[in-house]
């Protein structure tokens, strides 16, 4: 997954400089060639035989002229010239200038000049309407890849620049076909286009027509002056290219600043909140919802969004333009506590999500009111770590904003209301969903959606590690930000390798159930930190910083040393890492091959490894409270030989994950809700997208 920021801009600048050098080289070659030809001509004119040859050549040209003009078929010549103009729109193997020259050579000036104007106009008209209907083709796509060239040709309103249209007509060698197709594709008015084009092209048309008319006496001013003018204009254009390019860069930079400023003041894609509710109620966004939610859930989700929208008006006032966002929770499928040691994980975005309605403000402050929580307020002039905010959602907001700024992206104030169906402490990454939601809002409100999903995930992790003071890995944030069923390899955490798994879970005859056994993750920071720190301590005994940089054979040889330095639990947790890291690949391959029975066996192995070796099923600080252990025991009783089960997420409290056969779903839910409460068992679906702008 490629992330392109400053590097792409530098590449464009380098290509621009190379283009300028080529232009200057071209100009130099023309001038040197012309100077040598002139010197050679002057030298040759000193010889009598040269004048003799010239007189015989002049006689030949005179005879050619007499023969051409003795053909009294003016309409035939006119027809041939018009045919050449029309053919050139389809087969551009010769230049328009050549056709002008030929017309001047075979027709009187009073006919040739208007004929060339009409022919050029016909050629431009055909290509203009071609571009209007089918676009300007691959050349325009290449030009548009350069912001500089695109903004030279295209105005802020999206149409073509009239100044460029006229001035490019003065420059020889520029294609009429391409220019006409581009302006047609930009919906530039036809009559304005054809008028300005012909005005800009007129000097070229006249010069080549007059030169053609005087072809039969090449040393007369009638022939030489147009040629000199054409050569001079071409050379002058090339020689001034560097200055023009530099000046244009400054102009475009100023235009881009104005565009960014305009975008910061308000986005044209935002919609007034009341109108958004009307459209939502009328079903105008149902197609967007169908990409995120199950068909049977769309109506319920619409009511949920309406509640958030109404709350936004109550808190911030009616009449504001808003955008609507969503970020999913995630379910860890394989690789328990492997990501923070640069291992592999298998995860999926789920249909439970955090949603937000947001509007820009101009007071440099972010305000987020989440349902059931007090408002988080962050002054963007104070993006520094505040220890008193550790463990609070306000720290996550502050950290995400700082992460965007540190990465060179735009940050600005906004007001938002959020509501989450990702329960806190459920092991479905409610905090990661919230972080990704904040990042998604900043991405679309202030950065035109150009920040990719992996970068948002890294920023979210940065916020949780540094501002929230929780040493988490990158798996939760990546799964929430990317969405879908994904295998993530964190061997290089700066560039994680993400592979989508093509697996139709809905067709496998099982349901993914998450059971909330009770308890909260909020008091378990030390337990989570210990898993990571003990794995890293074991790695350090082998001269590495994380276990992924070591091999299992070397680890086994050094177990006595690691026991002595790090303790027995560190050894057990390292053994869990090696085994579960390998299992991720096996699980991914089983799913890709459609072998769900093998996949379930691997899930059970992973769960047992977490229980026995990683020891994250309950906290040693409170051994009398073991709701996850009870949940796993009940799963084994119901699903043994038929389904699969394991601790889910960070563990120590919260949730378990089960793959339940359809025929056992009713019994499974009844047992779990009977023990852990009516709303403890969630039947989930896999969501194909991560953090998104919905409306």
Secondary structure as a PSIPRED ss2 file (coil, helix, strand):
# PSIPRED VFORMAT (PSIPRED V4.0)

   1 X C   1.000  0.000  0.000
   2 X C   1.000  0.000  0.000
   3 X C   1.000  0.000  0.000
   4 X C   1.000  0.000  0.000
   5 X C   1.000  0.000  0.000
   6 X H   0.000  1.000  0.000
   7 X H   0.000  1.000  0.000
   8 X H   0.000  1.000  0.000
   9 X H   0.000  1.000  0.000
  10 X H   0.000  1.000  0.000
  11 X H   0.000  1.000  0.000
  12 X H   0.000  1.000  0.000
  13 X H   0.000  1.000  0.000
  14 X H   0.000  1.000  0.000
  15 X H   0.000  1.000  0.000
  16 X H   0.000  1.000  0.000
  17 X H   0.000  1.000  0.000
  18 X H   0.000  1.000  0.000
  19 X H   0.000  1.000  0.000
  20 X H   0.000  1.000  0.000
  21 X H   0.000  1.000  0.000
  22 X H   0.000  1.000  0.000
  23 X H   0.000  1.000  0.000
  24 X H   0.000  1.000  0.000
  25 X H   0.000  1.000  0.000
  26 X H   0.000  1.000  0.000
  27 X H   0.000  1.000  0.000
  28 X H   0.000  1.000  0.000
  29 X H   0.000  1.000  0.000
  30 X H   0.000  1.000  0.000
  31 X H   0.000  1.000  0.000
  32 X H   0.000  1.000  0.000
  33 X H   0.000  1.000  0.000
  34 X H   0.000  1.000  0.000
  35 X H   0.000  1.000  0.000
  36 X H   0.000  1.000  0.000
  37 X H   0.000  1.000  0.000
  38 X H   0.000  1.000  0.000
  39 X H   0.000  1.000  0.000
  40 X H   0.000  1.000  0.000
  41 X H   0.000  1.000  0.000
  42 X H   0.000  1.000  0.000
  43 X H   0.000  1.000  0.000
  44 X H   0.000  1.000  0.000
  45 X C   1.000  0.000  0.000
  46 X C   1.000  0.000  0.000
  47 X C   1.000  0.000  0.000
  48 X H   0.000  1.000  0.000
  49 X H   0.000  1.000  0.000
  50 X H   0.000  1.000  0.000
  51 X H   0.000  1.000  0.000
  52 X H   0.000  1.000  0.000
  53 X H   0.000  1.000  0.000
  54 X H   0.000  1.000  0.000
  55 X H   0.000  1.000  0.000
  56 X H   0.000  1.000  0.000
  57 X H   0.000  1.000  0.000
  58 X H   0.000  1.000  0.000
  59 X H   0.000  1.000  0.000
  60 X H   0.000  1.000  0.000
  61 X H   0.000  1.000  0.000
  62 X H   0.000  1.000  0.000
  63 X H   0.000  1.000  0.000
  64 X H   0.000  1.000  0.000
  65 X H   0.000  1.000  0.000
  66 X H   0.000  1.000  0.000
  67 X H   0.000  1.000  0.000
  68 X H   0.000  1.000  0.000
  69 X H   0.000  1.000  0.000
  70 X H   0.000  1.000  0.000
  71 X C   1.000  0.000  0.000
  72 X C   1.000  0.000  0.000
  73 X C   1.000  0.000  0.000
  74 X H   0.000  1.000  0.000
  75 X H   0.000  1.000  0.000
  76 X H   0.000  1.000  0.000
  77 X H   0.000  1.000  0.000
  78 X H   0.000  1.000  0.000
  79 X H   0.000  1.000  0.000
  80 X H   0.000  1.000  0.000
  81 X H   0.000  1.000  0.000
  82 X H   0.000  1.000  0.000
  83 X H   0.000  1.000  0.000
  84 X H   0.000  1.000  0.000
  85 X H   0.000  1.000  0.000
  86 X H   0.000  1.000  0.000
  87 X H   0.000  1.000  0.000
  88 X H   0.000  1.000  0.000
  89 X H   0.000  1.000  0.000
  90 X H   0.000  1.000  0.000
  91 X C   1.000  0.000  0.000
  92 X C   1.000  0.000  0.000
  93 X C   1.000  0.000  0.000
  94 X C   1.000  0.000  0.000
  95 X C   1.000  0.000  0.000
  96 X H   0.000  1.000  0.000
  97 X H   0.000  1.000  0.000
  98 X H   0.000  1.000  0.000
  99 X H   0.000  1.000  0.000
 100 X H   0.000  1.000  0.000
 101 X H   0.000  1.000  0.000
 102 X H   0.000  1.000  0.000
 103 X H   0.000  1.000  0.000
 104 X H   0.000  1.000  0.000
 105 X H   0.000  1.000  0.000
 106 X H   0.000  1.000  0.000
 107 X C   1.000  0.000  0.000
 108 X C   1.000  0.000  0.000
 109 X H   0.000  1.000  0.000
 110 X H   0.000  1.000  0.000
 111 X H   0.000  1.000  0.000
 112 X H   0.000  1.000  0.000
 113 X H   0.000  1.000  0.000
 114 X H   0.000  1.000  0.000
 115 X H   0.000  1.000  0.000
 116 X H   0.000  1.000  0.000
 117 X H   0.000  1.000  0.000
 118 X H   0.000  1.000  0.000
 119 X H   0.000  1.000  0.000
 120 X H   0.000  1.000  0.000
 121 X H   0.000  1.000  0.000
 122 X H   0.000  1.000  0.000
 123 X H   0.000  1.000  0.000
 124 X H   0.000  1.000  0.000
 125 X H   0.000  1.000  0.000
 126 X H   0.000  1.000  0.000
 127 X H   0.000  1.000  0.000
 128 X H   0.000  1.000  0.000
 129 X H   0.000  1.000  0.000
 130 X H   0.000  1.000  0.000
 131 X H   0.000  1.000  0.000
 132 X H   0.000  1.000  0.000
 133 X H   0.000  1.000  0.000
 134 X H   0.000  1.000  0.000
 135 X C   1.000  0.000  0.000
 136 X C   1.000  0.000  0.000
 137 X H   0.000  1.000  0.000
 138 X H   0.000  1.000  0.000
 139 X H   0.000  1.000  0.000
 140 X H   0.000  1.000  0.000
 141 X H   0.000  1.000  0.000
 142 X H   0.000  1.000  0.000
 143 X H   0.000  1.000  0.000
 144 X H   0.000  1.000  0.000
 145 X C   1.000  0.000  0.000
 146 X C   1.000  0.000  0.000
 147 X H   0.000  1.000  0.000
 148 X H   0.000  1.000  0.000
 149 X H   0.000  1.000  0.000
 150 X H   0.000  1.000  0.000
 151 X H   0.000  1.000  0.000
 152 X H   0.000  1.000  0.000
 153 X H   0.000  1.000  0.000
 154 X E   0.000  0.000  1.000
 155 X C   1.000  0.000  0.000
 156 X C   1.000  0.000  0.000
 157 X C   1.000  0.000  0.000
 158 X C   1.000  0.000  0.000
 159 X C   1.000  0.000  0.000
 160 X E   0.000  0.000  1.000
 161 X C   1.000  0.000  0.000
 162 X H   0.000  1.000  0.000
 163 X H   0.000  1.000  0.000
 164 X H   0.000  1.000  0.000
 165 X H   0.000  1.000  0.000
 166 X H   0.000  1.000  0.000
 167 X H   0.000  1.000  0.000
 168 X H   0.000  1.000  0.000
 169 X H   0.000  1.000  0.000
 170 X C   1.000  0.000  0.000
 171 X C   1.000  0.000  0.000
 172 X C   1.000  0.000  0.000
 173 X C   1.000  0.000  0.000
 174 X C   1.000  0.000  0.000
 175 X C   1.000  0.000  0.000
 176 X H   0.000  1.000  0.000
 177 X H   0.000  1.000  0.000
 178 X H   0.000  1.000  0.000
 179 X H   0.000  1.000  0.000
 180 X H   0.000  1.000  0.000
 181 X H   0.000  1.000  0.000
 182 X H   0.000  1.000  0.000
 183 X H   0.000  1.000  0.000
 184 X H   0.000  1.000  0.000
 185 X H   0.000  1.000  0.000
 186 X C   1.000  0.000  0.000
 187 X C   1.000  0.000  0.000
 188 X C   1.000  0.000  0.000
 189 X C   1.000  0.000  0.000
 190 X H   0.000  1.000  0.000
 191 X H   0.000  1.000  0.000
 192 X H   0.000  1.000  0.000
 193 X H   0.000  1.000  0.000
 194 X H   0.000  1.000  0.000
 195 X H   0.000  1.000  0.000
 196 X H   0.000  1.000  0.000
 197 X H   0.000  1.000  0.000
 198 X H   0.000  1.000  0.000
 199 X H   0.000  1.000  0.000
 200 X H   0.000  1.000  0.000
 201 X H   0.000  1.000  0.000
 202 X H   0.000  1.000  0.000
 203 X H   0.000  1.000  0.000
 204 X H   0.000  1.000  0.000
 205 X H   0.000  1.000  0.000
 206 X H   0.000  1.000  0.000
 207 X H   0.000  1.000  0.000
 208 X H   0.000  1.000  0.000
 209 X H   0.000  1.000  0.000
 210 X H   0.000  1.000  0.000
 211 X H   0.000  1.000  0.000
 212 X H   0.000  1.000  0.000
 213 X H   0.000  1.000  0.000
 214 X C   1.000  0.000  0.000
 215 X H   0.000  1.000  0.000
 216 X H   0.000  1.000  0.000
 217 X H   0.000  1.000  0.000
 218 X C   1.000  0.000  0.000
 219 X C   1.000  0.000  0.000
 220 X C   1.000  0.000  0.000
 221 X H   0.000  1.000  0.000
 222 X H   0.000  1.000  0.000
 223 X H   0.000  1.000  0.000
 224 X H   0.000  1.000  0.000
 225 X H   0.000  1.000  0.000
 226 X H   0.000  1.000  0.000
 227 X H   0.000  1.000  0.000
 228 X H   0.000  1.000  0.000
 229 X H   0.000  1.000  0.000
 230 X H   0.000  1.000  0.000
 231 X H   0.000  1.000  0.000
 232 X H   0.000  1.000  0.000
 233 X H   0.000  1.000  0.000
 234 X H   0.000  1.000  0.000
 235 X H   0.000  1.000  0.000
 236 X H   0.000  1.000  0.000
 237 X H   0.000  1.000  0.000
 238 X H   0.000  1.000  0.000
 239 X H   0.000  1.000  0.000
 240 X C   1.000  0.000  0.000
 241 X H   0.000  1.000  0.000
 242 X H   0.000  1.000  0.000
 243 X H   0.000  1.000  0.000
 244 X H   0.000  1.000  0.000
 245 X H   0.000  1.000  0.000
 246 X H   0.000  1.000  0.000
 247 X H   0.000  1.000  0.000
 248 X H   0.000  1.000  0.000
 249 X H   0.000  1.000  0.000
 250 X H   0.000  1.000  0.000
 251 X H   0.000  1.000  0.000
 252 X H   0.000  1.000  0.000
 253 X H   0.000  1.000  0.000
 254 X H   0.000  1.000  0.000
 255 X H   0.000  1.000  0.000
 256 X H   0.000  1.000  0.000
 257 X H   0.000  1.000  0.000
 258 X H   0.000  1.000  0.000
 259 X H   0.000  1.000  0.000
 260 X H   0.000  1.000  0.000
 261 X H   0.000  1.000  0.000
 262 X H   0.000  1.000  0.000
 263 X H   0.000  1.000  0.000
 264 X H   0.000  1.000  0.000
 265 X H   0.000  1.000  0.000
 266 X C   1.000  0.000  0.000
 267 X C   1.000  0.000  0.000
 268 X C   1.000  0.000  0.000
 269 X C   1.000  0.000  0.000
 270 X C   1.000  0.000  0.000
 271 X E   0.000  0.000  1.000
 272 X E   0.000  0.000  1.000
 273 X H   0.000  1.000  0.000
 274 X H   0.000  1.000  0.000
 275 X H   0.000  1.000  0.000
 276 X H   0.000  1.000  0.000
 277 X H   0.000  1.000  0.000
 278 X H   0.000  1.000  0.000
 279 X H   0.000  1.000  0.000
 280 X H   0.000  1.000  0.000
 281 X H   0.000  1.000  0.000
 282 X C   1.000  0.000  0.000
 283 X C   1.000  0.000  0.000
 284 X C   1.000  0.000  0.000
 285 X C   1.000  0.000  0.000
 286 X H   0.000  1.000  0.000
 287 X H   0.000  1.000  0.000
 288 X H   0.000  1.000  0.000
 289 X H   0.000  1.000  0.000
 290 X H   0.000  1.000  0.000
 291 X C   1.000  0.000  0.000
 292 X C   1.000  0.000  0.000
 293 X C   1.000  0.000  0.000
 294 X C   1.000  0.000  0.000
 295 X H   0.000  1.000  0.000
 296 X H   0.000  1.000  0.000
 297 X H   0.000  1.000  0.000
 298 X H   0.000  1.000  0.000
 299 X H   0.000  1.000  0.000
 300 X H   0.000  1.000  0.000
 301 X H   0.000  1.000  0.000
 302 X H   0.000  1.000  0.000
 303 X H   0.000  1.000  0.000
 304 X H   0.000  1.000  0.000
 305 X H   0.000  1.000  0.000
 306 X H   0.000  1.000  0.000
 307 X H   0.000  1.000  0.000
 308 X H   0.000  1.000  0.000
 309 X H   0.000  1.000  0.000
 310 X H   0.000  1.000  0.000
 311 X H   0.000  1.000  0.000
 312 X H   0.000  1.000  0.000
 313 X H   0.000  1.000  0.000
 314 X H   0.000  1.000  0.000
 315 X H   0.000  1.000  0.000
 316 X H   0.000  1.000  0.000
 317 X C   1.000  0.000  0.000
 318 X C   1.000  0.000  0.000
 319 X C   1.000  0.000  0.000
 320 X C   1.000  0.000  0.000
 321 X E   0.000  0.000  1.000
 322 X E   0.000  0.000  1.000
 323 X E   0.000  0.000  1.000
 324 X E   0.000  0.000  1.000
 325 X E   0.000  0.000  1.000
 326 X E   0.000  0.000  1.000
 327 X E   0.000  0.000  1.000
 328 X E   0.000  0.000  1.000
 329 X E   0.000  0.000  1.000
 330 X E   0.000  0.000  1.000
 331 X E   0.000  0.000  1.000
 332 X E   0.000  0.000  1.000
 333 X E   0.000  0.000  1.000
 334 X E   0.000  0.000  1.000
 335 X C   1.000  0.000  0.000
 336 X C   1.000  0.000  0.000
 337 X C   1.000  0.000  0.000
 338 X C   1.000  0.000  0.000
 339 X H   0.000  1.000  0.000
 340 X H   0.000  1.000  0.000
 341 X H   0.000  1.000  0.000
 342 X C   1.000  0.000  0.000
 343 X C   1.000  0.000  0.000
 344 X E   0.000  0.000  1.000
 345 X E   0.000  0.000  1.000
 346 X E   0.000  0.000  1.000
 347 X E   0.000  0.000  1.000
 348 X E   0.000  0.000  1.000
 349 X E   0.000  0.000  1.000
 350 X E   0.000  0.000  1.000
 351 X E   0.000  0.000  1.000
 352 X E   0.000  0.000  1.000
 353 X E   0.000  0.000  1.000
 354 X E   0.000  0.000  1.000
 355 X E   0.000  0.000  1.000
 356 X E   0.000  0.000  1.000
 357 X E   0.000  0.000  1.000
 358 X E   0.000  0.000  1.000
 359 X E   0.000  0.000  1.000
 360 X E   0.000  0.000  1.000
 361 X C   1.000  0.000  0.000
 362 X C   1.000  0.000  0.000
 363 X C   1.000  0.000  0.000
 364 X C   1.000  0.000  0.000
 365 X E   0.000  0.000  1.000
 366 X E   0.000  0.000  1.000
 367 X E   0.000  0.000  1.000
 368 X E   0.000  0.000  1.000
 369 X E   0.000  0.000  1.000
 370 X E   0.000  0.000  1.000
 371 X C   1.000  0.000  0.000
 372 X C   1.000  0.000  0.000
 373 X C   1.000  0.000  0.000
 374 X C   1.000  0.000  0.000
 375 X C   1.000  0.000  0.000
 376 X E   0.000  0.000  1.000
 377 X E   0.000  0.000  1.000
 378 X E   0.000  0.000  1.000
 379 X E   0.000  0.000  1.000
 380 X C   1.000  0.000  0.000
 381 X C   1.000  0.000  0.000
 382 X C   1.000  0.000  0.000
 383 X C   1.000  0.000  0.000
 384 X C   1.000  0.000  0.000
 385 X C   1.000  0.000  0.000
 386 X C   1.000  0.000  0.000
 387 X H   0.000  1.000  0.000
 388 X H   0.000  1.000  0.000
 389 X H   0.000  1.000  0.000
 390 X C   1.000  0.000  0.000
 391 X C   1.000  0.000  0.000
 392 X C   1.000  0.000  0.000
 393 X H   0.000  1.000  0.000
 394 X H   0.000  1.000  0.000
 395 X H   0.000  1.000  0.000
 396 X H   0.000  1.000  0.000
 397 X H   0.000  1.000  0.000
 398 X H   0.000  1.000  0.000
 399 X H   0.000  1.000  0.000
 400 X H   0.000  1.000  0.000
 401 X H   0.000  1.000  0.000
 402 X H   0.000  1.000  0.000
 403 X H   0.000  1.000  0.000
 404 X H   0.000  1.000  0.000
 405 X H   0.000  1.000  0.000
 406 X H   0.000  1.000  0.000
 407 X C   1.000  0.000  0.000
 408 X C   1.000  0.000  0.000
 409 X C   1.000  0.000  0.000
 410 X C   1.000  0.000  0.000
 411 X C   1.000  0.000  0.000
 412 X C   1.000  0.000  0.000
 413 X C   1.000  0.000  0.000
 414 X E   0.000  0.000  1.000
 415 X E   0.000  0.000  1.000
 416 X E   0.000  0.000  1.000
 417 X E   0.000  0.000  1.000
 418 X E   0.000  0.000  1.000
 419 X E   0.000  0.000  1.000
 420 X E   0.000  0.000  1.000
 421 X C   1.000  0.000  0.000
 422 X C   1.000  0.000  0.000
 423 X C   1.000  0.000  0.000
 424 X C   1.000  0.000  0.000
 425 X C   1.000  0.000  0.000
 426 X C   1.000  0.000  0.000
 427 X C   1.000  0.000  0.000
 428 X C   1.000  0.000  0.000
 429 X C   1.000  0.000  0.000
 430 X H   0.000  1.000  0.000
 431 X H   0.000  1.000  0.000
 432 X H   0.000  1.000  0.000
 433 X H   0.000  1.000  0.000
 434 X H   0.000  1.000  0.000
 435 X H   0.000  1.000  0.000
 436 X H   0.000  1.000  0.000
 437 X H   0.000  1.000  0.000
 438 X H   0.000  1.000  0.000
 439 X H   0.000  1.000  0.000
 440 X H   0.000  1.000  0.000
 441 X H   0.000  1.000  0.000
 442 X H   0.000  1.000  0.000
 443 X H   0.000  1.000  0.000
 444 X H   0.000  1.000  0.000
 445 X H   0.000  1.000  0.000
 446 X H   0.000  1.000  0.000
 447 X C   1.000  0.000  0.000
 448 X C   1.000  0.000  0.000
 449 X C   1.000  0.000  0.000
 450 X C   1.000  0.000  0.000
 451 X C   1.000  0.000  0.000
 452 X C   1.000  0.000  0.000
 453 X H   0.000  1.000  0.000
 454 X H   0.000  1.000  0.000
 455 X H   0.000  1.000  0.000
 456 X H   0.000  1.000  0.000
 457 X H   0.000  1.000  0.000
 458 X H   0.000  1.000  0.000
 459 X H   0.000  1.000  0.000
 460 X H   0.000  1.000  0.000
 461 X H   0.000  1.000  0.000
 462 X H   0.000  1.000  0.000
 463 X H   0.000  1.000  0.000
 464 X H   0.000  1.000  0.000
 465 X H   0.000  1.000  0.000
 466 X H   0.000  1.000  0.000
 467 X H   0.000  1.000  0.000
 468 X C   1.000  0.000  0.000
 469 X C   1.000  0.000  0.000
 470 X C   1.000  0.000  0.000
 471 X C   1.000  0.000  0.000
 472 X C   1.000  0.000  0.000
 473 X C   1.000  0.000  0.000
 474 X C   1.000  0.000  0.000
 475 X H   0.000  1.000  0.000
 476 X H   0.000  1.000  0.000
 477 X H   0.000  1.000  0.000
 478 X H   0.000  1.000  0.000
 479 X H   0.000  1.000  0.000
 480 X H   0.000  1.000  0.000
 481 X H   0.000  1.000  0.000
 482 X H   0.000  1.000  0.000
 483 X C   1.000  0.000  0.000
 484 X C   1.000  0.000  0.000
 485 X E   0.000  0.000  1.000
 486 X E   0.000  0.000  1.000
 487 X E   0.000  0.000  1.000
 488 X E   0.000  0.000  1.000
 489 X E   0.000  0.000  1.000
 490 X C   1.000  0.000  0.000
 491 X C   1.000  0.000  0.000
 492 X C   1.000  0.000  0.000
 493 X H   0.000  1.000  0.000
 494 X H   0.000  1.000  0.000
 495 X H   0.000  1.000  0.000
 496 X C   1.000  0.000  0.000
 497 X E   0.000  0.000  1.000
 498 X E   0.000  0.000  1.000
 499 X E   0.000  0.000  1.000
 500 X E   0.000  0.000  1.000
 501 X C   1.000  0.000  0.000
 502 X C   1.000  0.000  0.000
 503 X C   1.000  0.000  0.000
 504 X C   1.000  0.000  0.000
 505 X H   0.000  1.000  0.000
 506 X H   0.000  1.000  0.000
 507 X H   0.000  1.000  0.000
 508 X C   1.000  0.000  0.000
 509 X C   1.000  0.000  0.000
 510 X E   0.000  0.000  1.000
 511 X E   0.000  0.000  1.000
 512 X E   0.000  0.000  1.000
 513 X E   0.000  0.000  1.000
 514 X E   0.000  0.000  1.000
 515 X E   0.000  0.000  1.000
 516 X E   0.000  0.000  1.000
 517 X C   1.000  0.000  0.000
 518 X C   1.000  0.000  0.000
 519 X C   1.000  0.000  0.000
 520 X C   1.000  0.000  0.000
 521 X C   1.000  0.000  0.000
 522 X C   1.000  0.000  0.000
 523 X C   1.000  0.000  0.000
 524 X C   1.000  0.000  0.000
 525 X H   0.000  1.000  0.000
 526 X H   0.000  1.000  0.000
 527 X H   0.000  1.000  0.000
 528 X H   0.000  1.000  0.000
 529 X H   0.000  1.000  0.000
 530 X H   0.000  1.000  0.000
 531 X H   0.000  1.000  0.000
 532 X H   0.000  1.000  0.000
 533 X H   0.000  1.000  0.000
 534 X H   0.000  1.000  0.000
 535 X H   0.000  1.000  0.000
 536 X H   0.000  1.000  0.000
 537 X H   0.000  1.000  0.000
 538 X H   0.000  1.000  0.000
 539 X H   0.000  1.000  0.000
 540 X H   0.000  1.000  0.000
 541 X H   0.000  1.000  0.000
 542 X C   1.000  0.000  0.000
 543 X C   1.000  0.000  0.000
 544 X C   1.000  0.000  0.000
 545 X C   1.000  0.000  0.000
 546 X C   1.000  0.000  0.000
 547 X H   0.000  1.000  0.000
 548 X H   0.000  1.000  0.000
 549 X H   0.000  1.000  0.000
 550 X C   1.000  0.000  0.000
 551 X C   1.000  0.000  0.000
 552 X H   0.000  1.000  0.000
 553 X H   0.000  1.000  0.000
 554 X H   0.000  1.000  0.000
 555 X H   0.000  1.000  0.000
 556 X H   0.000  1.000  0.000
 557 X H   0.000  1.000  0.000
 558 X C   1.000  0.000  0.000
 559 X H   0.000  1.000  0.000
 560 X H   0.000  1.000  0.000
 561 X H   0.000  1.000  0.000
 562 X H   0.000  1.000  0.000
 563 X H   0.000  1.000  0.000
 564 X H   0.000  1.000  0.000
 565 X H   0.000  1.000  0.000
 566 X H   0.000  1.000  0.000
 567 X C   1.000  0.000  0.000
 568 X H   0.000  1.000  0.000
 569 X H   0.000  1.000  0.000
 570 X H   0.000  1.000  0.000
 571 X H   0.000  1.000  0.000
 572 X H   0.000  1.000  0.000
 573 X H   0.000  1.000  0.000
 574 X H   0.000  1.000  0.000
 575 X H   0.000  1.000  0.000
 576 X H   0.000  1.000  0.000
 577 X H   0.000  1.000  0.000
 578 X H   0.000  1.000  0.000
 579 X H   0.000  1.000  0.000
 580 X H   0.000  1.000  0.000
 581 X H   0.000  1.000  0.000
 582 X H   0.000  1.000  0.000
 583 X H   0.000  1.000  0.000
 584 X H   0.000  1.000  0.000
 585 X H   0.000  1.000  0.000
 586 X H   0.000  1.000  0.000
 587 X H   0.000  1.000  0.000
 588 X H   0.000  1.000  0.000
 589 X H   0.000  1.000  0.000
 590 X H   0.000  1.000  0.000
 591 X H   0.000  1.000  0.000
 592 X H   0.000  1.000  0.000
 593 X C   1.000  0.000  0.000
 594 X C   1.000  0.000  0.000
 595 X C   1.000  0.000  0.000
 596 X H   0.000  1.000  0.000
 597 X H   0.000  1.000  0.000
 598 X H   0.000  1.000  0.000
 599 X H   0.000  1.000  0.000
 600 X H   0.000  1.000  0.000
 601 X H   0.000  1.000  0.000
 602 X H   0.000  1.000  0.000
 603 X H   0.000  1.000  0.000
 604 X H   0.000  1.000  0.000
 605 X H   0.000  1.000  0.000
 606 X H   0.000  1.000  0.000
 607 X H   0.000  1.000  0.000
 608 X H   0.000  1.000  0.000
 609 X H   0.000  1.000  0.000
 610 X H   0.000  1.000  0.000
 611 X H   0.000  1.000  0.000
 612 X H   0.000  1.000  0.000
 613 X H   0.000  1.000  0.000
 614 X H   0.000  1.000  0.000
 615 X C   1.000  0.000  0.000
 616 X C   1.000  0.000  0.000
 617 X C   1.000  0.000  0.000
 618 X C   1.000  0.000  0.000
 619 X C   1.000  0.000  0.000
 620 X H   0.000  1.000  0.000
 621 X H   0.000  1.000  0.000
 622 X H   0.000  1.000  0.000
 623 X C   1.000  0.000  0.000
 624 X C   1.000  0.000  0.000
 625 X C   1.000  0.000  0.000
 626 X C   1.000  0.000  0.000
 627 X H   0.000  1.000  0.000
 628 X H   0.000  1.000  0.000
 629 X H   0.000  1.000  0.000
 630 X H   0.000  1.000  0.000
 631 X H   0.000  1.000  0.000
 632 X H   0.000  1.000  0.000
 633 X H   0.000  1.000  0.000
 634 X H   0.000  1.000  0.000
 635 X H   0.000  1.000  0.000
 636 X H   0.000  1.000  0.000
 637 X H   0.000  1.000  0.000
 638 X H   0.000  1.000  0.000
 639 X H   0.000  1.000  0.000
 640 X C   1.000  0.000  0.000
 641 X C   1.000  0.000  0.000
 642 X C   1.000  0.000  0.000
 643 X C   1.000  0.000  0.000
 644 X E   0.000  0.000  1.000
 645 X E   0.000  0.000  1.000
 646 X E   0.000  0.000  1.000
 647 X E   0.000  0.000  1.000
 648 X C   1.000  0.000  0.000
 649 X C   1.000  0.000  0.000
 650 X C   1.000  0.000  0.000
 651 X C   1.000  0.000  0.000
 652 X C   1.000  0.000  0.000
 653 X C   1.000  0.000  0.000
 654 X C   1.000  0.000  0.000
 655 X E   0.000  0.000  1.000
 656 X E   0.000  0.000  1.000
 657 X E   0.000  0.000  1.000
 658 X E   0.000  0.000  1.000
 659 X E   0.000  0.000  1.000
 660 X E   0.000  0.000  1.000
 661 X E   0.000  0.000  1.000
 662 X H   0.000  1.000  0.000
 663 X H   0.000  1.000  0.000
 664 X H   0.000  1.000  0.000
 665 X H   0.000  1.000  0.000
 666 X H   0.000  1.000  0.000
 667 X H   0.000  1.000  0.000
 668 X H   0.000  1.000  0.000
 669 X H   0.000  1.000  0.000
 670 X H   0.000  1.000  0.000
 671 X H   0.000  1.000  0.000
 672 X H   0.000  1.000  0.000
 673 X H   0.000  1.000  0.000
 674 X H   0.000  1.000  0.000
 675 X H   0.000  1.000  0.000
 676 X H   0.000  1.000  0.000
 677 X C   1.000  0.000  0.000
 678 X C   1.000  0.000  0.000
 679 X C   1.000  0.000  0.000
 680 X C   1.000  0.000  0.000
 681 X E   0.000  0.000  1.000
 682 X E   0.000  0.000  1.000
 683 X E   0.000  0.000  1.000
 684 X E   0.000  0.000  1.000
 685 X C   1.000  0.000  0.000
 686 X E   0.000  0.000  1.000
 687 X C   1.000  0.000  0.000
 688 X C   1.000  0.000  0.000
 689 X C   1.000  0.000  0.000
 690 X C   1.000  0.000  0.000
 691 X C   1.000  0.000  0.000
 692 X E   0.000  0.000  1.000
 693 X E   0.000  0.000  1.000
 694 X C   1.000  0.000  0.000
 695 X C   1.000  0.000  0.000
